[in-house]
Amino acid sequence: MALNEVLRTSGDIRRFLAQTMSEIRSGDLSIDKGMTIAALSKEITANMQTEVNVAKVRVQMLATGKNMGDVTQMGKLVIEDEGSTPMLSGK
């Protein structure tokens, strides 16, 4: 998987990380770049876990008759300039 390929799902991220490990093993990618990618993936994973936790709390609150309102922006944070397609481009 090329660094400029769009990563849209958690499965895409897992495949990218597996490919990164393979490229480090074969010497096609430096260990420093691999460590940087690993650190970034840790942050992405923590963010996804936070979204799961919020969803769990919302379900629990709805079960008790309470509502925390609509959380419409989860997973949709734009990380590039207005007018561009949100993506993790590796650039």
N, C-alpha and C positions, 0 to 999 in steps of 0.2 A: 504494500500500500504506500503510495507516495505521500510525502508530507503535505502536499497541496490538495489532497483529496478531501472532500467534504465528509465530515463525521456527523451523522444525524441521529444515531441511536446508540444506546449503551452497547449493543452488539458490535457496532462499527468500532467503538473504542476498544472493546476486548480484542477484536481481530487486529486492530492497529498495534496494540501492545504486544500481542503474540508475534506479529511480524517484526516489531522492533527488537524483541528478544532474539529472534532468528537472525536478524541482520547484525546484531552485536556478536552473536556466536560465530558468524561467518566472517566477521571483520569488515563488513560493508558499512557499518555505522560505529562511530567512536563511542567508547564507554561514557564519556562526558555528555554527549548528546542523549544517550540512552538514560542516564541518570536525570537529566533535565526533563525528558519525556515522562519518566516515572514520577517525578515530583509533581508535575502538572496533572498527571492522571489521578494522583492521590487527592488533589484539590477538587477535581471534577467528581470523583467518587463521593467525597464528603458533601458536595453540593447536592448530588442526586439523593443521598441518604437523608439530607435535611428535607427535601421535598417529600420523600416517603413518610418521614416522621410527621410533617404537617398534615398530610393526607390521613394518617392514622388518627391524629388528634381530632381532625374534623369529623371523621366517622364516629369516634367515641362521643363527641359533643352532640352530634345529630341523634345518636341513640338515646341520649338523655334529654332530648328536646331542646337543646341549645344549638345556636348556629354562630359560626365565626365570620359569616359573610362570604362573599365570593372572592376566591383567590384566583384571579384570572391570568396573572402574569407568570405563574410558576412554570419554569422550563422554557420561557419565551424571551428571556433577557437578550436584548440586542447587544452584540459585542463589537459591532463595526459601525461605521458612519451611516447616517440616514441615507436611504436610497440604495444601499448595498444589500446583498443577500447575507443574512446572519450565518456565519460558518466558522469553523475552526480550521483556518487555512494553513497553519504552520508557518506563516510569514510574519 
